[in-house]
Amino acid sequence: MIIDELNRMKPNRFHYKLLLIAGLGWAFDAMDTGIISFIMPVLTKEWQLTSTEIGMLGSVGLLGMAIGAILAGALADHIGRKKIITWTMLLYGLATALSALAPNYDFLLVCRWLVGLGLGGELPVVATLITEYSPQTSRGRFMVMLESFWAIGWLLAALIAYLVIPLYGWRIGLAVGALPALYTGVIRAHMPESLRYLIKHRQLDTLNETIAQLEVATGVSLTRCTPQDLIALNNQPLSSGLHTLWSKQYALRTAMLWITWFGIIFSYYGIFMWLPSLIYQQGFTIVKSFEYLLIMTIAQFPGYLSAAYLVDKIGRRYTLSLYLLCSGLSSYFFGHATSETMLLTAGIFMSFFNLGAWGVIYTYTPELYPTEIRGLGSGWAAGIGRIGGIIAPILVGFLLSQQLHMDSIFYLFASVFIIIALVVLCFGKESKQQALEAIK
């Protein structure tokens, strides 16, 4: 049947084109997230913002992302992956354009919430779609390659911050982030709906049309589905809803994923949303901070490449726990850096391992749920994780206002990374190179 053919298919032009289309959207997401963190020191000076207000600016976007991930994940299981990806990209692109016009702090706060709503909704749904189209033996590699586009977007944000913002101001920087609104047309024209979604929802005509398009795109002869095939492929009743995630079959993996997502996003946003400001606090100029961040961002690429290799070799569970552990060690040394060289070296390793871990978690999460709740499970995991991201920037802002030194703050992040590394190692379930339907 078509699912077996999809699993056995060798990576070809279709897969790489789909990866590029989805990856460019992913890069725009990262660019938007990166730009807001880079302009924080500028806004602090221009609008005389307190540390708490800057922390709120970071956290309100994460609140939108939490809600967006949960809603979009559930909707993607009911009305399709492609529609949700298009709508969420349009929302956050337009909201970013409005952010560039913000006359005051309160208006910018509302815009950043809307940006988060779109951004948070798109990411887990894109990950779900790419998971469902990736060949079985190279699914891990494809998912980490998708996540690697995040580094491209962050690099673009760093370049905008370094080259554009000092000359033309932060509003122009945010205006560039509105490009995803234009990209939605490309998504709608070239991204197919998930075959697994169409099968589960018994949309036979659309399914066979998509199979025909896939056959042309891949150059591989594929089997059309009959009504009898749909009955055979849907021999289990549809079961969806939050209660399903906490049923006996999925409760342990749901708990493991929620804790891991919470910890990785708490640490990531706590560190990277404040990174320009934290480096600036160490006595470097804003321009010098941008230079350091540019170097750290480039270090993300080999981090992704190494994770893409290991995730299909030693597995998701061991790769993720290893990279989380190394992220914790790197963040400890970053917070305790006593020289410029140590700060930069620890920052490079922190970026290398932290973003590699992100690639693996986006690979791992959709694989642990069946098609009928894959969007729901991925969305809730990402949504719960965003709560950690909401808390972290506010917490860092509060700790800085209490005159707490950077090394004490990084003790916290290092501890969180080590804890979630142990959670994955002890409770994770391996899923490398298995058919999605075979993972129980």
Steps between C-alpha positions, in 0.01 A plus 500: 500500500595867467625535859743211456619653171544834671706343780727305262554786256857623464557873556452681170434842347149516644623452859774760465264752338248451781779538754612825334148645491434413865853596601477851356186555705689369802786743429258794487367389840849502647582834340199659666581346839863603471432859398289574809777374729761707314299823527439464875811701597402770248141519628622513858696814418245665267186444711671490841363155574564314823639145512153374594339672200759353264440158655126541438569584136674165462243307699183632333613353168549167674148522645369538147718208387362276777140571402580481129675164530213339692224639276681444169608148594143398577359674190763338277361158595148612401530732199846414365866589536532721190218740586630560850855563378376758249273684746756512780775631270270773374407601856851536633628671185234772517539537877874551455431778248276670758776464760724717284239778523453476877465852649554384857585207725141381556423482127821306439406261780167414331669454161758266648221287648343467154838417348540226759154364427590446135856389555413252775222351291711448190808326643350174638268462200785537249697243701202264486462535123869444426501199734210346310669539161859408592633155399515258791878444504594867475215667688724612785749661263226687314348634820831626636573656158164680527592634842839612364318772304446660840872581507471660154220723626688588817807581291287731283370666815855547627606653166199734503585597857866556414463672161151655490385595850802718592453701178124502442344418836306210649177569306664414166635181659150392601357598161732247333347235726165553329619308190324176608167661409615493136630145534154356574427495126793265442380274783148480358620422146772244566442325835281186481258389767609205714401165348461354847259780594295440183487126571387547860229740387394273213535770232541253213483738202745752647723214612530352152552845346786559744644155426494583128681829564750318720559241226587775251721682751695188605508310171397189697198286408253508791186307587165679503267436791158338476210528748598154626856623563368786711302253709810281546722798586245632748431176682543683833238759602606865509588601853601856572492754777720595794380197698655274234845648563465395864357155436695201630670451162636854462521646854869427565620636165274804538645574844855452369439730202326773701780513759770500230329765288444717808865473601655554157284804421541645851877485463514602133289814534641587838848496350457612139232769544731669749833411338571840338412675825698255715810544284447875508480476880849348498636827363496448123341754267176416317687468169758271663215292647355455152839380373519236774144388437572469128788262575287301746222474244734358235591227754141375480555356151752229597280431803210416271716299260643286778153441647365411154768232472461359852120500516473215247816325625476481879136603521281787618515420871879485537570791266250727675617417852867545398441840339290622794770396744769679297274807474487509879877476536556768234251741656672455838837602356340788305354642820832463679720637221786711633645608167388600152641178355320282755172687443519450125613136519227403747244689291603309187457163673174615658359585157640179347336262749185696581383538142601142421267394784221709347540311174460168680197600712314609186590165345402297803166652603278428194633144481358408841133547407273345235366704207163585656665675798842586356422870457324510837789329680766713332302819557439434870865407560618820330228702676596375845861572410412860416384546859864449595589763242246741650643460848871515410536854351292650784700306757833615353375859494396473865830339605698771322291768672598338831867548405556125462817426308503315169682194640216434746240524224689248289516254791122477456512434126777243532299311763186495285690361200652219710163406655321468165795306356443242774122499438550416131763236577288327765151526349548556125386239248719439195336553159787517251440361149160350589187548294273754672220243508731248672591724796286385793 
